[in-house]
């Protein structure tokens, strides 16, 4: 896994560290970090999420996230 800052796509205004997001599996988490990981030759923006009460962090492609209400 490599993080990259090149080829950054514009982010939706709501997507930032500290935002609450809903992933494609229906899990809600707080964005801990946004960064690019290289998948093949393409850097793809990912978000590292953690449940609002704490717990295990997971990674999701940022474009797959939807805005969620804070819990």
C-alpha positions as CSV (number, residue, x, y, z in Angstrom):
1,X,0.0,0.0,0.0
2,X,1.4,3.4,-1.0
3,X,-0.1,6.7,-0.2
4,X,0.2,9.4,-2.9
5,X,-0.8,13.1,-3.1
6,X,-0.7,13.2,-6.9
7,X,-3.8,13.4,-9.1
8,X,-6.1,14.5,-6.2
9,X,-9.7,14.5,-7.3
10,X,-11.9,17.2,-5.8
11,X,-13.7,16.1,-2.6
12,X,-17.3,16.8,-1.8
13,X,-17.5,19.6,0.7
14,X,-18.8,17.4,3.5
15,X,-16.0,14.8,3.2
16,X,-13.1,15.7,5.6
17,X,-11.4,14.4,8.6
18,X,-14.0,14.3,11.4
19,X,-17.0,13.9,9.1
20,X,-19.5,11.1,9.7
21,X,-19.8,8.8,6.6
22,X,-21.8,5.8,5.5
23,X,-20.0,3.1,3.7
24,X,-21.4,0.8,1.0
25,X,-22.0,-2.0,3.6
26,X,-24.2,0.3,5.7
27,X,-21.6,0.9,8.4
28,X,-21.3,4.4,9.8
29,X,-17.9,5.8,10.9
30,X,-16.0,8.9,11.5
31,X,-13.3,9.8,8.9
32,X,-9.9,9.6,10.5
33,X,-7.7,10.2,7.5
34,X,-8.0,10.7,3.7
35,X,-5.2,9.6,1.4
36,X,-4.4,8.0,-1.9
37,X,-3.4,4.4,-2.2
38,X,-2.0,3.0,-5.4
39,X,-4.2,0.3,-7.0
40,X,-2.4,-0.9,-10.1
41,X,-1.1,2.3,-11.7
42,X,-3.9,4.5,-10.4
43,X,-3.8,6.4,-7.1
44,X,-7.3,6.1,-5.7
45,X,-8.5,8.2,-2.8
46,X,-9.5,6.2,0.3
47,X,-10.9,7.1,3.7
48,X,-9.9,5.5,7.0
49,X,-13.0,5.2,9.2
50,X,-13.6,4.3,12.8
51,X,-16.9,3.8,14.7
52,X,-17.9,7.0,16.6
53,X,-17.6,5.2,20.0
54,X,-14.2,3.8,19.1
55,X,-13.2,0.4,17.7
56,X,-11.5,-1.1,14.7
57,X,-10.6,1.2,11.8
58,X,-11.4,0.1,8.2
59,X,-10.6,1.6,4.8
60,X,-13.1,2.4,2.0
61,X,-12.7,4.1,-1.4
62,X,-13.8,7.7,-0.7
63,X,-16.0,7.9,-3.8
64,X,-18.2,5.1,-2.3
65,X,-19.0,7.0,0.9
66,X,-22.2,8.9,1.5
67,X,-22.8,11.7,4.1
68,X,-24.3,10.4,7.4
69,X,-25.6,12.2,10.4
70,X,-23.3,12.2,13.4
71,X,-24.2,9.6,16.1
